[in-house]
Amino acid sequence: MGEKYILENEKGSVIVLAVVLLMLLTLLGIAATTTSSIEVQIAGNEHRYKRDLYLAEGAAMQCAQILDDENDAQELHPTSTTNSWLKDNSVEMSDPAIMLLNSQQSTIDPDNNTWYGAVCIGVGSGDSLDMTTPSSMHEYAIFGLYSGVGQHQIRVGYKKRF
């Protein structure tokens, strides 16, 4: 009668339950740490992508400002200009390799990884019908390029009357 069955003995069951709960919490912690490190990597990649894209855009805006500040109409024609970054329609600036050969290095990036260039498209159709001013509206395609770890290129349209 004094025999006790092993199944009725509850000594040590709290320890087993505590070990199982600790293992579950450890797995949950490892999963949370892995997810956090992946999220940090994604945020870093997004930051670099945006920075590089904005550097390319800044180079294009620098070129637009140079075109806007130029008052000599001869300097805005690719055949008579001294600007090596201003080309005619025959140069395919949308190809980054060709653009690097036909562009000017920008001053906005301290690492010197940005370039700008422009293509003179010519007189815009229907833009020179003003009878009061003997001038024409000229169209340009302005390109900005960032070429560091990755490459980002941006194209901006620009018009100037002269």
C-alpha positions in Angstrom: 0.0 0.0 0.0 2.8 2.3 0.6 4.0 2.1 -3.0 3.8 5.3 -5.0 3.7 5.2 -8.7 6.2 7.2 -10.7 3.4 9.0 -12.6 1.9 10.3 -9.4 5.3 11.8 -8.4 5.3 15.5 -9.4 8.8 16.4 -8.1 10.8 18.2 -10.9 7.9 19.0 -13.2 8.4 22.7 -12.6 11.9 22.5 -13.9 10.9 20.7 -17.0 8.2 23.3 -17.7 10.6 26.2 -17.0 13.2 24.7 -19.5 10.6 24.3 -22.2 9.4 28.0 -21.7 13.0 29.2 -21.8 13.7 27.3 -25.0 10.6 28.9 -26.6 11.6 32.4 -25.5 15.2 31.8 -26.8 13.9 30.8 -30.2 11.6 33.8 -30.2 14.5 36.1 -29.3 16.7 34.6 -32.1 13.9 35.1 -34.6 13.5 38.7 -33.5 17.2 39.4 -33.7 17.4 38.0 -37.2 14.5 40.0 -38.4 15.9 43.2 -36.9 19.3 42.7 -38.6 17.6 42.1 -42.0 15.5 45.3 -41.5 18.6 47.3 -40.7 20.3 46.0 -43.9 17.2 46.9 -46.0 17.1 50.4 -44.5 20.8 50.8 -45.2 20.4 49.8 -48.9 17.4 52.1 -49.3 19.4 55.0 -47.8 22.3 54.4 -50.2 19.9 54.1 -53.2 18.2 57.4 -52.4 21.5 59.2 -51.7 22.9 58.0 -55.0 19.7 59.0 -56.9 19.7 62.4 -55.3 23.4 62.9 -56.2 22.5 62.1 -59.8 19.6 64.5 -59.7 21.9 67.2 -58.1 24.4 66.8 -61.0 21.5 67.3 -63.5 20.3 70.4 -61.6 23.8 71.8 -61.6 23.9 71.4 -65.4 20.4 73.1 -65.7 21.7 76.0 -63.6 24.8 76.4 -65.8 22.5 76.4 -68.9 20.2 78.9 -67.2 23.0 81.2 -66.2 24.6 81.2 -69.8 23.7 84.4 -71.7 25.8 83.8 -74.8 23.7 81.9 -77.3 26.8 80.6 -79.1 27.8 78.7 -75.9 24.4 76.9 -76.0 24.9 75.4 -79.4 26.8 72.1 -79.5 28.6 73.1 -82.8 30.0 76.4 -81.5 30.4 75.9 -77.8 33.6 75.4 -75.8 31.5 73.3 -73.3 32.6 69.7 -73.8 29.5 68.4 -71.9 27.0 69.9 -74.4 26.4 67.5 -77.3 24.1 67.3 -80.3 21.5 64.6 -80.9 24.0 62.1 -82.4 25.4 61.3 -78.9 23.4 58.8 -77.0 23.8 60.1 -73.4 21.2 57.6 -72.0 24.0 55.0 -72.1 26.1 55.6 -68.9 29.3 54.4 -70.6 28.9 56.9 -73.4 27.9 59.6 -71.0 31.0 59.2 -68.9 33.1 60.0 -72.1 31.0 63.1 -73.0 30.3 64.7 -69.7 31.7 67.0 -67.1 32.5 66.0 -63.5 30.1 67.6 -61.0 31.3 69.5 -57.9 28.4 68.4 -55.7 29.9 65.1 -54.6 33.0 65.1 -52.4 33.9 61.6 -53.7 33.8 62.8 -57.3 31.4 60.2 -58.5 28.9 62.5 -60.2 28.8 63.8 -63.8 26.5 65.9 -65.9 25.9 66.4 -69.6 23.3 67.8 -71.9 22.1 67.1 -75.4 20.8 70.0 -77.5 17.6 68.7 -79.1 17.1 71.8 -81.1 14.2 74.3 -81.6 11.1 73.0 -80.0 8.2 72.5 -82.4 5.6 75.2 -82.0 7.7 77.1 -79.5 8.9 79.8 -81.7 5.6 81.3 -82.9 5.9 84.5 -80.7 5.8 87.4 -83.1 6.9 90.0 -80.6 10.3 88.5 -79.8 12.7 87.3 -82.5 13.8 84.3 -80.5 13.4 80.6 -80.4 12.7 78.1 -77.7 15.5 75.6 -77.6 15.1 72.2 -76.0 17.7 70.3 -74.1 17.9 66.9 -72.4 20.0 67.2 -69.3 21.6 64.1 -67.8 23.0 63.5 -64.3 24.9 60.4 -63.5 26.2 58.9 -60.2 28.7 56.1 -60.7 30.0 54.9 -57.4 29.2 51.5 -56.0 26.1 51.4 -58.1 25.0 53.6 -61.1 22.1 56.0 -61.2 21.2 58.2 -64.1 18.5 60.8 -64.4 17.2 62.7 -67.4 15.6 66.1 -67.1 14.0 68.2 -69.9 15.0 71.8 -70.1 13.9 74.7 -72.4 15.5 78.1 -72.9 14.5 81.0 -75.1 17.3 82.8 -77.0 
